Every structure is written in C-alpha cells, then in structure tokens.
Amino acid sequence: MAVGAYWLAKQLDERQDALEDSAFQISVLQGDGALSAASGVQTWAGTDKTAQDVFTVIGNSTYRVRGQWIVNTGTTSHTTALAFALATATVTNFEYLATLWSAAANTIGTTQVTHVTGVASKVISAASTAVYTIIDFEGIMVIGTAGTVTPQINFSANPTGTNLMKRGSWTSFERIGSDTGTVLPVTGGWA
C-alpha cells in the first residue's frame, strides 16, 4: 500500500472511531407530542413520547447541545422556560443561547434571545398569548459524571388550548471532546 493511501486509510479509521465515540444522538419527533396543559415542568417531547426524551451522556466529556422546538399552545398569557434534568449525570458547565419566536400562525414573530448558564429552569420569553412558539437553542455542556439528561419545557401558567410539541421538533447531543478541552480527532494534517 502506498504511503498516501495508508495515511488516508488511517485517518478514515480514526474519523470512524471518533464518530462512534462521539455518541451523536438526535431525537426528531415524527408526530406531534402532547404537552400537559398545566404549568410547570414537563419533558420536551411530550407526555406520549417518553422514549424520545432522555439522552445518555459519557463522563468527563464535552457535548454540543442543539435543538429546534416548534410549540403550539393556547392563548392564555404565559412565559416559557427551558431546563435540563439530570439523572446520575453531573454538569460542570453549561452555557447556551436560546432564540425564541412567538406569533400567531403564518405571521411574522417577535424574536427574543437569551444567554443561559446552567441546567436549572430559566425563563427565555416575556409573557405571551401567541399560539406558536419556535425555540432554537445551542450551547456547550461539560459533563463530569456519566448519566442521562432530559431536556424540559416549562410554562409559567396553563396556556389552555391544545398544547403540542410539533412534528419535526428535534434535540441533539454530540460529544465533541473531553471535559478538559481535548477535541476528538477528526482528521490529521492541520499542524
């Protein structure tokens, strides 16, 4: 085998190992998920999609966390918050940016952007009576101890109406390195 072909094969093997080790997880709703009409904490995918709610994380790792949630609620004024519940897992740092649009169907929405630190419930919107909300979020989560993370959506009051996490909403966790900043190998030759 020529030196160049050997190098390429080795790089591809390393990339495959990195992809397998990255524990890339994505959950996409293929149907609407029913959200509880009550205020308070609930899992992101809805009461009827519990198998899609939980993400397993590896200890001493860094994850890129992203999502886009399309939420349909009633018209009672409420704020919306995000949270990330932990089971066994510990998070040493989590910084993310949440961008939220609220509007009536097929209309231009009002944009709100919030920088969030930590996994506890944080309000990311002003009070709204809009029936549609789209939430985009992205950030870096540093894991200390392995376990599971469950993204959550919270309403400050019962929005009434039919509350749904709409089909096509998604959440992903992608392991990108260790908790010390060491990045997983992608390819070589950038030295």
Summary of the structure (lengths in Angstrom):
residues: 191
radius of gyration: 19.1
end to end distance: 24.4
largest distance: 68.5
contacts: 601
relative contact order: 0.32
helix: 12%
strand: 48%
